Amino acid sequence: MKKSTKIKLIVLGVIVLGFLIAIFMMIGTSGFRNSKTTDLNDEKVKFTQTLNAKLTAEGATEVNIADCTYFAWDEAYIFEPYYSAKDAYKTAGCEWTRTQWYYQYIFTHGSENKTVNDSQRLIVFKSEGKAVASGVVEVNIAKYGEDGYIKLTPSDCTFKIDTENANALVYQPAQTQEEAA
C-alpha cells in the first residue's frame, strides 16, 4: 500500500473516531439519559414562580408544595443549605442531573446539585423511584429533620408561613398536626 493511501486511511479513521466521540459526548450513556430531570427554575415548570406567588399572597398562612407543581410525583426531598450532592443522591435513592448534554454532566455532576449559600435549598421530586424534577431554589425554611432534609409526599407537604420570620416555611408532618389537634 502506498504511503499516501495509508495517511488518507489514518486521517479518515481519526475523523470517524472523532465523530463517534462527539456523538457519545452529546448523547452519553443510558444511565445519564435516565437520570435527566426537569429544572424547577425553568419557566415552563413554574414551580419557583408559583411558590413565590403563594408565599407573598396577602393573608397566606400556609403553602402546599403539591399546589406548586404541574407534574406527577410521589415523593420529594428538600435539603438544607450546604447538604452535599453525594449525600442527597444517597438519601433520595437515585442520582439526577439537569444538564442537557453528556459532556456537561461529566464536568458539572459533582457540583450541579450543591447549594452555595444560606438561602438556597436543593429540592428533588421523584415519581416511581426516578427523579423527575429538581433544582436549587431560594426559599427560607425554618427547620429540618435531624438528618438535614425533609421528605414529602403529595398528601403531606403543607408548610406554615411564619410571617414574623421573613416568611419562613415551617414544616409540620401530618402525624404531628394530628397529634396537636
C-alpha positions in Angstrom: 0.0 0.0 0.0 1.3 3.5 -0.9 2.3 5.8 1.9 -0.3 8.5 0.8 -3.1 5.9 0.9 -2.1 4.9 4.5 -2.1 8.6 5.5 -5.5 9.1 4.0 -6.9 6.0 5.8 -5.4 7.2 9.1 -6.9 10.7 8.7 -10.3 9.1 7.8 -10.0 6.8 10.8 -9.3 9.8 13.1 -12.2 11.8 11.6 -14.6 8.8 12.1 -13.3 8.3 15.7 -13.7 12.0 16.4 -17.2 12.0 15.1 -18.1 8.9 17.2 -16.6 10.5 20.3 -18.5 13.8 19.6 -21.8 11.9 19.4 -21.1 10.0 22.6 -20.2 13.3 24.4 -23.6 14.6 23.4 -25.8 11.6 23.9 -23.9 9.8 26.7 -24.8 6.6 28.5 -28.2 5.2 29.2 -27.6 6.0 32.9 -27.1 9.7 32.0 -30.2 9.7 29.8 -32.3 8.0 32.5 -31.2 10.5 35.2 -32.2 13.7 33.4 -34.8 15.8 35.3 -36.7 18.9 34.6 -35.3 22.1 36.2 -37.6 23.6 38.8 -36.4 27.1 37.8 -37.5 26.5 34.2 -40.2 28.9 33.1 -42.3 26.1 31.7 -42.3 24.3 35.0 -43.3 27.4 37.0 -42.5 25.8 40.4 -40.4 28.7 41.7 -42.8 31.3 40.4 -45.8 29.6 41.8 -44.1 29.0 45.2 -43.1 32.7 45.5 -46.6 33.9 44.5 -48.2 31.7 47.2 -45.6 32.9 49.8 -46.3 36.5 49.1 -50.1 36.3 48.6 -51.9 38.6 51.0 -53.2 36.8 54.1 -51.5 33.5 53.2 -50.8 31.3 56.3 -49.6 28.1 54.6 -48.4 26.8 51.3 -48.9 23.3 49.9 -46.0 22.2 47.8 -48.3 19.9 45.7 -50.2 23.1 44.6 -47.0 24.5 43.2 -46.2 21.5 40.9 -47.7 20.8 37.5 -46.1 17.3 37.1 -46.7 13.9 38.7 -44.6 13.0 41.8 -45.0 10.6 44.7 -42.1 11.8 47.0 -39.9 14.8 47.3 -36.9 15.8 49.3 -35.8 19.3 50.4 -32.3 19.5 51.6 -30.8 22.2 53.9 -28.1 24.6 52.7 -24.7 23.0 52.1 -26.1 19.5 52.0 -23.6 17.6 49.8 -24.9 16.4 46.4 -23.4 12.9 47.1 -25.4 12.6 50.3 -28.5 13.9 48.6 -28.3 11.2 46.0 -27.8 8.6 48.7 -30.8 9.9 50.7 -33.1 10.1 47.7 -32.0 6.7 46.4 -31.1 7.9 42.9 -28.9 10.3 41.0 -30.2 13.1 38.7 -29.0 15.8 36.5 -30.4 18.9 34.8 -27.7 19.1 32.2 -28.7 18.8 28.5 -25.5 17.2 27.2 -23.3 14.4 28.5 -20.1 16.5 28.4 -21.8 19.0 30.7 -22.7 16.1 33.0 -19.1 14.9 33.1 -17.8 18.3 34.1 -20.5 19.5 36.4 -22.2 16.5 38.0 -20.2 16.8 41.2 -21.3 20.4 41.7 -24.6 21.0 39.9 -26.7 19.8 42.9 -25.0 21.8 45.6 -26.2 24.8 47.4 -23.6 27.6 47.9 -25.3 30.0 50.4 -27.7 30.1 53.3 -30.8 30.9 51.2 -30.5 28.0 48.7 -32.3 24.7 49.1 -31.9 21.6 46.9 -35.3 20.1 46.0 -35.9 16.9 44.1 -39.2 15.4 43.1 -39.4 11.6 42.4 -42.0 9.5 40.7 -41.9 5.7 40.7 -38.4 5.8 42.1 -37.0 8.1 39.5 -36.1 11.8 39.8 -38.4 13.8 37.6 -37.7 17.4 38.6 -35.1 19.1 40.7 -33.5 22.4 41.3 -31.7 24.8 43.7 -34.4 27.1 44.9 -34.1 30.2 47.1 -36.7 29.8 49.9 -36.5 30.3 53.6 -37.2 27.0 55.5 -37.1 27.4 59.3 -36.3 23.8 60.4 -35.3 20.4 59.0 -35.2 16.9 60.4 -32.2 15.7 62.4 -30.6 14.4 59.2 -30.8 17.8 57.4 -33.6 17.1 55.0 -37.4 16.9 54.8 -39.2 14.1 52.9 -42.5 15.0 51.5 -45.4 13.2 49.8 -48.2 14.9 47.8 -50.6 14.3 50.7 -48.2 15.6 53.3 -46.4 18.7 52.0 -48.0 21.7 53.7 -45.8 24.3 55.3 -46.9 27.0 57.7 -45.8 30.5 56.7 -44.0 32.2 59.6 -44.6 35.9 58.8 -42.6 37.0 61.8 -39.5 35.2 60.4 -39.3 36.7 56.9 -42.0 34.3 55.5 -40.0 31.3 56.6 -41.7 28.0 55.8 -42.2 25.7 58.8 -42.9 22.0 58.1 -45.1 20.1 60.5 -45.6 16.5 59.4 -49.2 15.3 59.2 -48.8 13.0 62.2 -47.6 15.9 64.3 -50.5 18.1 63.0 -53.0 15.3 64.0 -51.4 14.9 67.5 -51.6 18.7 68.0 -55.3 18.7 67.2 
